[in-house]
Amino acid sequence: MKLIKKILSYPLSILFYLFFGLTLVVFHPIQWGALRLMGPRAHRRSVNAMNLCLLGCLLILGVRISYRNKQNLPKNKEKIIVSNHQSMFDIPMIIWFMRAHKTKFISKIELGKGIPSISFNLKNGGNALIDRKNPKQSIPELTRFGKFIAENKFAAVIFPEGTRSRNGVPKKFAATGLKILFKKAPEALVVPVTINNSWKLVQFGSFPMGVGIHLTLDVHEPLPINSTDIESFIETIEQKVTSAVKT
């Protein structure tokens, strides 16, 4: 069965990348027009639609997605969504399934140019672009982003592992970004999220893609920020996220 999947993955991956790239190219002018002509709300809707289409491209690979959320999250409340990170496909999953909470992302600055649709959204959609090697840039940008989230009742999405896990095993959370967001958005609800199996899509690298994979996104009970013991609070969040990872 594994051999059959590997053989099938080559033609299916070509077809997947064709539609994936086409989606990014088509939605670039759609995003531009939505933002310039109708404003941020229309732009956000176009981004949501694009990410639904990107998830739809995964159907070519026989991918199934399960979204499990039993939490009654308030919509008009700032949030900090803390998730593990396994592949770039974590992002469209969070954007689409948690679209009611107006998600905004922290991304590395290199992604802010050169990629159709994605770079445009990162630069114009209220996200944070940080240079991980330059604290003089990243810390002020995270500070600005935390205030922006609090003022607009958006949901900041942060992957504290920093880089993606190549085998699904969670990496140790870095605390700096979390601490800044907690300080600048002290009334936010912290929402732990666990993603499983998206690393299997890129287990062979960028080509071929994995096929027949079941992706899951689980939303855990939200927590108010505990500012009296930040270190312990971060450990609690990390435990909630990582304990649900299946390796």
MOURHU-V751101 format. One record per backbone hydrogen bond with DSSP energy under -1.0 kcal/mol. NH is the residue of the N-H (numbers start at 1). CO is the residue of the C=O. E is the energy in kcal/mol with one decimal. If there is no record, write none. Layout:
BEGIN
NH&CO&E, NH&CO&E
END
This chain:
BEGIN
5&1&-2.5, 6&2&-2.3, 7&3&-2.3, 8&4&-2.6, 9&5&-1.9, 12&8&-1.9, 13&9&-2.2, 14&10&-1.7, 15&11&-2.0, 16&12&-2.6, 17&13&-2.8, 18&14&-1.8, 19&15&-2.0, 20&16&-2.9, 21&17&-2.6, 22&18&-2.0, 23&19&-2.3, 24&20&-1.8, 25&21&-2.3, 26&22&-2.7, 27&23&-2.2, 31&27&-2.8, 32&28&-2.2, 33&29&-2.7, 34&30&-2.5, 35&31&-2.6, 36&32&-2.7, 37&33&-2.5, 38&34&-1.7, 43&39&-2.1, 44&40&-2.7, 45&41&-1.9, 46&42&-2.1, 47&43&-2.2, 48&44&-2.3, 49&45&-2.4, 50&46&-2.2, 51&47&-2.3, 52&48&-1.9, 53&49&-2.1, 54&50&-2.3, 55&51&-2.1, 56&52&-2.0, 57&53&-1.6, 59&56&-1.5, 60&57&-1.4, 61&58&-1.1, 62&59&-1.8, 63&58&-1.8, 64&213&-2.5, 66&215&-2.7, 68&217&-2.9, 73&71&-1.2, 79&154&-2.1, 80&189&-2.7, 81&156&-3.5, 82&191&-2.1, 83&158&-2.0, 90&87&-1.7, 91&88&-1.0, 93&89&-1.2, 94&90&-2.1, 95&91&-2.8, 96&92&-2.4, 97&93&-2.3, 98&94&-1.9, 99&96&-1.4, 101&98&-1.8, 102&99&-1.7, 104&155&-2.9, 106&157&-1.4, 107&128&-3.1, 109&130&-2.6, 111&108&-1.7, 112&109&-1.8, 118&116&-3.0, 119&115&-2.2, 121&117&-2.4, 122&118&-2.4, 123&119&-2.1, 124&120&-2.1, 125&121&-2.4, 128&105&-2.9, 130&107&-2.8, 134&131&-2.0, 137&134&-1.5, 138&134&-2.6, 139&135&-1.9, 141&137&-1.6, 142&138&-2.6, 143&139&-2.3, 144&140&-2.5, 145&141&-2.4, 146&142&-2.6, 147&143&-1.9, 148&144&-2.4, 149&145&-2.5, 150&146&-2.1, 151&147&-2.5, 152&148&-1.8, 153&149&-1.0, 154&149&-1.5, 155&102&-2.0, 156&79&-2.8, 157&104&-3.0, 158&81&-2.7, 162&159&-2.1, 163&161&-1.7, 165&85&-2.8, 174&160&-2.5, 179&175&-2.6, 180&176&-2.1, 181&177&-2.2, 182&178&-2.8, 183&179&-2.0, 184&180&-2.3, 185&181&-2.1, 188&185&-1.8, 189&78&-2.1, 190&223&-3.3, 191&80&-2.5, 193&82&-2.8, 194&218&-2.5, 196&216&-2.1, 200&197&-1.1, 201&198&-1.2, 202&199&-1.0, 205&202&-1.8, 210&201&-2.0, 212&61&-2.8, 215&64&-3.3, 216&196&-1.7, 217&66&-2.4, 218&194&-2.8, 219&68&-2.6, 220&192&-2.8, 223&190&-2.6, 233&229&-2.1, 234&230&-2.7, 235&231&-1.8, 236&232&-2.0, 237&233&-2.2, 238&234&-2.6, 239&235&-2.2, 240&236&-2.1, 241&237&-2.3, 242&238&-2.9, 243&239&-2.2, 245&242&-1.5
END
